[in-house]
Amino acid sequence: MAIAAAIFLSLPPQTRRSSASIAAPFRSTSSLHFDSLRSNFSSLKNPNLRVSASSMSIGTPEKISTTSFLDRRESGFLHFVKYHGLGNDFILVDNRDSTEPRVTPEQAVKLCDRNFGIGADGVIFAMPGVNGTDYTMRIFNSDGSEPEMCGNGVRCFARFIAELENLRGKQSFTVHTGAGLIVPEIQEDGKVKVDMGEPILKASDVPTKLPANKDQAAVKADINVDGVTWHVTCVSMGNPHCVTFGNRQSQNLTVDELNLAAIGPKFEHHEMFPARTNTEFVEVFSHEHLKMRVWERGAGATLACGTGACAVVVAAVLEGRAGRSCTVDLPGGPLDIEWKEEDNHVYMTGPAEVVFYGSVAV
């Protein structure tokens, strides 16, 4: 049976009248733990984010109206919904009344802090559409940088829009992003299928300074990282990716053995990537089954990266390691990726789930 939990947070005396709250819907099989909520909110040391958990109550969904919650517009408070796509988590903000984000990149960094803030890999804004699109999606990473797009984020964005607009059943809409037009479609089972568009393979457009070696693309090119020669294929899904299946010492990776925190930043900031890069380390199980770990530009090690999974399948096809339709295992769970030959578009299908509803002083 579905239940809903609300945590009522006490504020300093001068602001207690507008008490902050979090409504956290979850099913009995949910992985949401109150301990993680307490750790996220018990010690917000920034003066503008001072809330502390004092009590908890559990009620039925009827007692917590998500629609009325999202309609709140109290001055000085940011109302948000936290979502995750395979553990890649985001703070979703209703920004449909303005073309400017409601928080600054500096505020986003504080909100994303997992010890002194809400905790997230990024803040996503649902904004008015431009150039004939239904909506615009912008995102600030946990380090304050702004990526062109985010695959897991756009699935969360789609579910957020469906909730804001009270949409039911199979739905699709157009979204303007820094990577161009993206078309997510909510499936009957609640998963989101996203037309991610065509991959960009021209090396200078990814961008990478690695020399092109196959039809203007850098495929299985050599790059020296900390004294080790890695074989990489560079792909852009609107944001840059460096995909590797191994190096000269280890032709076939066992990705769980990697020290991602040590090697990831060296790829991200390598001189061959003028815009920095996301890096995917891939293990091949079969022609239709891959496993990856990712170091994301601006966010570090994350549990999932949708654009990264798309880039991995493209790279695997280019290197002759896999077919055009694959299941890609990420630390947070699997994504289904297809690179269709007929239109050259990459399609990603996966879940997006609500974690909780909240308010915070900004």
Steps between C-alpha positions, in 0.01 A plus 500: 500500500635842410558730793635853537725645765536863600789641697425833660818698558542762768651833401665768715244697705494796262385282209306226678163625379591388147616154599676295233369158415591199297247254369657170402276256309632149484379144479577231749774374268663843472869548569441839663630498856422758764860482619616648170241776531617581850861516385403731215304744713618485859789742460453761229762750611450767236291777663257493209453125531454460875250223559514212743283192522289499815202276435358255253147398415360249257169547328299376206554651154166679534643709784794619287399667175801512269311735270441756773857454617642581158271803471649663809669834442606622845755777476849396601438126458595268219256214454646202323458133425795267521513229235750234408571306183681181605651685795610804299306752710373849426315789661214594262375858508183638338640796306227525235424863586847631420784459252754553778582219749356555847835429666853597406778251425650585840171420673474179298836387638370547855171327428679200347737456795427161656602606851387861527229513234226290342745276318492444124706467184338812359212749501264486200268783398177451304477819294283640219560352157681690225509464121167317499589242767271418790760555774860594565725300731805650667721337759770610742742227605600447861815706433300792355589433137226475237508196270328494165275209591452207736342171396382385842402858575275529196309187605446655844405825325235317297342343808510838677319670211238225498439565869489877460257477209303209652564283193398135499590202284733506202622855438774670298617858461785703358776640718757764407842431656854620456550190287205586274155346470427200725172305486414292809203265498347365819402135450195322639721326759635833625843466342617779274626445146707788368598578144851629571564603140802418287842442655771746404814317391717763330794532738521880491128526578499263800734685577832321530850584380566133434564453128220348296581152374168378355274721286590813703432312826742396775434125532716280722754782510797495736520746788760511777350544844738496793754288310247244372393482136122466480295421190207742477212585269363852519128565460279800570136458593475877520760476776849348465579138583820299501424125493764238577487122499862456610865599475824345383546320831139384530319456169174397670399693808346367819337827592433420866876481558561858386593777740262743338570789737869485408478457123174685421619857562812441288282421201255781573771767506730351235640750253348302213152607614470880478146499648591227752329165452279231650683167509346154475694184587332199340498124547354283222291202608352423159398661171181626669617551859748758627598628843635848568623729772508870443690807612278795413631841410402733784346231720763228546409135548125454465274196509378557146550717193243478221697684233801290604310175445400626154861591420615157620273316254606727214868443586445123535343486153780708348760270655312187394440387857118504512181529300278804469259394774650438845422483866754712684553426869584804711565500876141621552339249263451422129408722205381378162681679217440471126693676222262468207662465161199635310502849655841503676327604826581352840207398720528455876237332719510491878328594826462828686365502855387755756708501819331777699339846493662782692538869573811690593574864579706673232 
